[in-house]
Amino acid sequence: MKPMSVLGLLLIIGGVVALAIGRFSYTTEEKVVELGPLVATASEEHTVQIPDLAGIAAIVAGIALVVVARRRA
């Protein structure tokens, strides 16, 4: 399988996953207070929205790469 086809398939899969999930979250910890040996931390959850347009664009670009790779074969 050609590298362009593999990249195209990965873009298609990534686009479908982005459309299905829509967002992902991650947690960070930061120091709030540090008094000698005592340390107080706070956890904060961040959510990142994945735009639908990004998922659609990845799918379209993946399809284009697969088509171009097959035409060159």
N, C-alpha and C positions, 0 to 999 in steps of 0.2 A: 504494500500500500504506500502511496506517495505521501511525503510529508505534508503537502497542501491538503490532501484528503483527510489526513489525521487531524490537522489543525481545524479544518472545517467541521469535522465531527465533534471535536472538543467544544468549538464555539456553539454548535447546535445544542449539545447537551447542557452547556453552561447557560445558554439562553432559556432553555426549558426549565431548568432548576431555578433561575432567577425569577421567572414568571410564576412558578409554583410556590416558592417560598415568600417572595416579596420583601422580606426584611430579615436582618439577623441582629443579634444582641451580643454584647461582650461586657465584661465587668472589669473595672480598674479599681485599685486600692491606692489611696494616698494618705500620707501622714497628716493628721490634723494637729496633734499636740505631741511634743517631745520634751519631757521633763526628766532629765537624767536618764536612768535606766527604764523609765516608763514611757511607752509609746502608744498613742491612740491613733488608730487608723479608721478610715471610713471607706466603705465600698460604694461605688457608684456604677449603676448599670447604664450603658449607652446603647441606643438602638439606631441602626443605619437602614434607611429605606432604600430599596433598589427600584429605580424607576422602571415602569413597564416598557417604556421606549428603549431602555438599555437592553432588556431581554429580547425584545423584538429585533433590534438592530443586530444583536449577536446571532440570532437565528438566521436572519437574512444574509449576513456576511458569511456565515458557515455554509449555507446553501450555495452561495456564489462561489466559494472556494472549492467545494466539492464538484460543482458543474465545470469550472475551469480546469480542474485537475483531470476530470474524465475526458474533456475535449482534447487535452494535450496527449492523452495516452494513445 
